[in-house]
Amino acid sequence: MKTLIVIAGPTASGKTAFAIKVAKALNTVILSADSRQFYKEMSIGTAAPTEDELSQAKHYFVHHISIEDKYDVADYEHDAIQLLDELFKTHDAVVMTGGSGLFIDAVCNGIDAMPDVEPKIREKVEKLYHDEGLHGMQEALQRLDPDYYAIVDQQNPRRLQRALEVCYQTGKPFSSFRSGNTAKRDFDIKKYALLWDRQQLIERIDHRVDMMMEQGLLDEAKALYPQRHLNALNTVGYKELFAYFDGQCTLKEAVEQIKIHTRQYAKRQMTWLRKDTGYQWIMPEDIDEVVGQTKPFKKA
C-alpha cells in the first residue's frame, strides 16, 4: 500500500525542516499544504522553504500560483490527488506538510461539493465584513446557521465569509451542505503532529518574526501594498505592516502585533489538530520514529 505521510503542527514548529529530513531518509518528495506558500509573491512573510531547503527535497505547491489567481481548497484537493496518483507510480511514500489544516483534511478526507457563488453575493459579504467587521459576520452566521456557527473557528474571517456566501446564495444553512462523509483514498495515510512546550513555541514564534524583519519582510510587504485588497494578502505578517503604512501604528507596534496574531494563529492550529484523533503527536527530534513506521520501498 502506498503511504502519504502528513507532518503537521503549529506555525514555527519546524515542519519544513522535519519534513525534509523524512523525505531525504525515504528518498521521496514533499507536497506543501500551506495555503499562503502557494503564492509566488509571498515568500518571507509565509516562511516559505528557502532555496537551500528546496534543493534538499523536491517540493510541490510552493510558489506555483499568483496572488491574483483564484485558488481554493477544492482546487487544491483536485490537484494534490491528481499529483499523488502520478507520484505513487515511482514512490511508495510521499510527504505532505503545512499549517493549513483544512487543506490537509481535504486531501486526507475529501470535501463536500459546495454551490458556486455569484460575484454579487461575494461582494455583499465583503461589504458586511468591511462595514461591520468580524462581529457583524459572526452575528449574521449565528442567525442564518447556528449549527455551523457552534463549530466554526469564529475568529477566522475567511471561514465565516465562505459560510455566509453559501447561505445567501442558496437560502439554506451552510451546514446542510456538509455531509461529513470521508472520501475513500487508495493509499494509506499516516498523520503526525509536532509537539512543543507552549513557552518554547512562543519564543520560536517571536524569534522567527524578528528574523523575517531582518530578512526584508518590510520591503516585501511594501511591494505588495498596492494589492492589499486581495484575499491572499489578508494574512498575518502583511496586514499588520499595511496598517503601519496607513499610519495606524508605529513599526514597533506592527511587529508586536504580528507576534501576537501569530501566537493566536498557532493556538487555533493546535485546537484544530487536537480535534483530530488520527494524529500521532511526536517530538521534533523523532525523525527515526516516523521513518521507521513507514515500510521500506524501492528508490525512485
N, C-alpha and C positions, 0 to 999 in steps of 0.2 A: 504494500500500500504506500502510495506517495504521501509525503508529510509536509504540511505547512506549519512552520514554527513561528509563533507570534511572540514578539518581545514587546511588552507594553510597560507602562509606568508613567508617573507624573513628569511634567516638564523638568528638565535639568537633572533627571535621574541617571543619565548616561546610557540611554537606549541605543544611540547610534554606535558608540564605541563597543558596547556589549554585542550588538547585532553583527558588527564587522568581525569580531573575534569568532563568533559562532559560524558565520558564513565562511570564513577562512578555514576553520577546522573541518568543515564539511565540504569544502570546495564548491560552494554554491553562491547564489546571488541574493539580493535584497530588494524587496518591494517596500517603498515608503508609504506609510499610511498617515502622513501628516499633511492635512489639507492646506496648510499655508506654505509648506515647502514645495508644493506643486508649481507655484508661481515663480517664473524666472526673474522677475524684477525684485523679488523679496528674498534676500539671502542672509544678511547679518541678523536682521530682526527676527527671523524664523529659526535661527541656529541650524541652517541647512548644512548638510555634510560638506566639509572643505574639499578642495581639490585633492589633498593627500588622502582623505578618507574615501573619496570616490575612486581613487586609484587602487585602493586596497581590496575593494569588493565592488562588483558591478551593481549599480543602483538603478531601479526603475521608479518612475513617478517623482522624480526630483527635477524641478525647473522645466517641466515638459509643456506647460501652458503659460499664457499671459494673464495678467490681472484683468484684461479686457474680455477674456473668454468666459462664457457661461459653462460652468462645470460643477456638477453636484454629486451627491453620494450615489445616485443611481448610475451616473456616467462612470464613476469610479468602480462600482461593483462590476459593471459590464466589462470594462477594460481590464480590470485585475483578473477576473475569472478567465477571460479570453487569453490573457498573457500566461496565466498559470497552466492552462491546457498545453501551451507550447513549451513552457519551461520544464514541465514534468516529463516531457519526452526525452530530455537529456539529464535531468536532475531527479534524484529520489527525494530530496528535501529542498525547500525554498524558505527563506526567512522573510517575515514581514514585520516591520517595526514602525512605530509612530505614536503620537499622542492623541490622535483623533479617534476616540472610542467608537463613534457612530460609523466611521469608515471601516474600521476593523470588523465590527459586528456585521456590516453589510456583506463583507467577503465571507465571513465565517457562517453567518446565519441566513443571508438573503435579506431583502427588504420588500415591504408591501408596495404594490403599484399605487401611485398617487395620481390624481387627476391633474391635467395641465392647468396652469393658472394664467388668466388673461393679464396683459400688461396693466390695464386699468385697475385690476384688483390688487396687483402688486404695488402700484402707486398709492392706492388707498391705505394699505397697511404701512407703507413707508411714511406717509403723511401722518398717520397716527403716532408712529414712533417719533417722528420729528417734533410733533406738536405736544404730545403728552408723555413722551419718554417710555422707559421700561414699565413704569407703574400703569400707564394707560393701556399698554398691551396686556399686562397681567390681568387687569380688571376685565378687559374685553374677552380674553380667553376663559377666565373663570366663569363668565356669564354664558359663553357660547359652548364651552366644552369642559364642564367641571371635572369629568373623569380624567381627561388628559392633563388638565391643569394640576391635578393632585400628584402626578408622577413626573412631569417635565421639569427640567432644570429651569426654574423660574427667573434665574439671573442671566440666562443665555438669550440675547435678543433674536438671534437667527432662528432658534428653535421656536420661539413664540411667533415670529413672523411667519414661518412656514405653516404652522398650525392655523393661524388666523387666515392666511391666504386660502387654504383649503376650505375652511368654514365659510368664508364669504363667497367663494367661487361656487360651492355646491349647496350651501344652505344646510349642510349636515355637519355633525361634530367630526373633528379630525380623527378622534379615537375610533370612529366607526369604520375607518379605512385601514386600521391596524389589526391584522388578523392574529399576529403573534406566532404564526407558524414558522418553523425553522426549515430553511431550504436544505435539501439533501445534496451534499457535496461528494464527489467521487475521490476524495483524498482525506487522509487523517489530519486532524488539527491538534497541535499541542500548544497550549497557551501559558505564557509565563509573564509575571509582573514583577518589576524590580522594587524591592522594599528598602526604604531608607528611614533612619531616625528622623523625626519631624524637624528637630533643630538643625541637623546636618543638611537636610534638604533646603531649608530656608537659607542657610549660609551659601549653599551651592547656587541657589537662585540669585541671591544678591551679588555674588561674585560674577556670575555669568552676565548679568545686566551691566555691571561695571566693565567687563571685558568687551561686550558689544559696543559700548560707547567708545572705548579705546580703538576698536576696530573700524569705526566710522559709521555707526548707526545714525548719528545726527545727519550726516551728508546723504545717506541712503533715504532717510525719511524726507529730507528737503527735496530730493529729486522726485519723490512720489507725491509730494504735497498737492500739485495741481490736479491729481486724480483721486484725491482723498474721499470723494463721494462714492467710489466703487466699494462694493461689499467686501471684496478681498482685503481692503485696507482698514476695515473696521476690526482691527487686530491689536492686541496688546503689544506695545513697543513702538507702534506707529501713531495710534490715535492720541496718545499722551504727548508725543512730540508735536503733533499737529496743533494741539491745544497751546503748546508753548509758542509755536509760530504765529498763532492767532492772538498772542498777548494775554492769554487767560491765566498763565502761571509762569514762574521762572524756570529755567532749565533744571536747576537743582530739584525743584518741586516735581517737574515732569519725570525725572529719573526715579525719584522716590515713588511716584505713582505707578511707574512701570513695575517696580519691585513688588509693591502691594498687590497690584492686579495680577501679576504672575503667580504670587503665592496663593491668591484666591482661586486662580485657574487650576493650579496644582491640587488644591483641596477638592475642587469639583471632579477632577480626573480620578482622584483616589476614591471618591464616593461612587463614581461610575464603575470603576474596576471592582470594588468590593461587592457590588450588587451581582456580579457575575461569578458564580461558584466554580466556573470552568477554569479559572486562573490558578496556577500554582505560584505562590509567592516565593521568590528567591532573593538571595543576597547578590549584590553587584559583582562579587567575585566567583559566583557559582557557574562559570563557563563550562567546566568539565561535566557538571551535573546535567546541563541542558544537552550538550553534545552526546553524553553517554546514554541519554534516554531516546536518542534518535538512532535508528538502525543504520549500520554502515552501508554505504552504497558505492557503486562504481563511479569513478571520476568521470566528469563530463568530457 
